Amino acid sequence: MIQKILGVDPAVNRVGYGLVEVRDKSLAVLSTGVIVSAASSSYYQKITNLIEKFDRVIDRFLPDIVVIEEIYVGKNARIALKIGQITGLLIASSVRRSLPFHLISPAEVKESLTGSGIATKQQVQFMLEHITGYRSFKNTDESDAVAVAVAYLQHKKEYDLLYIR
């Protein structure tokens, strides 16, 4: 069985994405990228740009599921709220195409890949490169998005083992 998972790492000015394919028991990173909005753009322009480009990503790759990293609430509640709004738009884009979506926390991603929910981005990327063999990440937005997809697969595998139908 072949399954394509689109992992997404949302932020206000940059949204990383990574397409991972599972075929039988092999895992391959098919594509990575970042949707960028100019920091000087209005919020309306950023949202418009983001949703148009994200729709194109989905239409181009036709994933089976979209997996989005949940917001990490840091010190700035205003930024967290905006990222939450962007996450809602990403979910809406998936729903409009009848694509299932899944949300996963940053700690779950780190735990799945490194065994520690407080791992650094560099530790996550190192393990990701080891697991996938893919070493062409241009930035952490791309590697974080692929990590989201791979972590989803790890959780799905664990769930399937625990709840055999």
Secondary structure as UniProt FT lines:
FT   STRAND          2..9
FT   STRAND          14..23
FT   TURN            24..25
FT   STRAND          26..36
FT   TURN            39..40
FT   HELIX           43..61
FT   STRAND          65..69
FT   HELIX           77..96
FT   TURN            97..98
FT   STRAND          101..104
FT   HELIX           106..114
FT   TURN            117..118
FT   HELIX           121..132
FT   HELIX           140..162
//
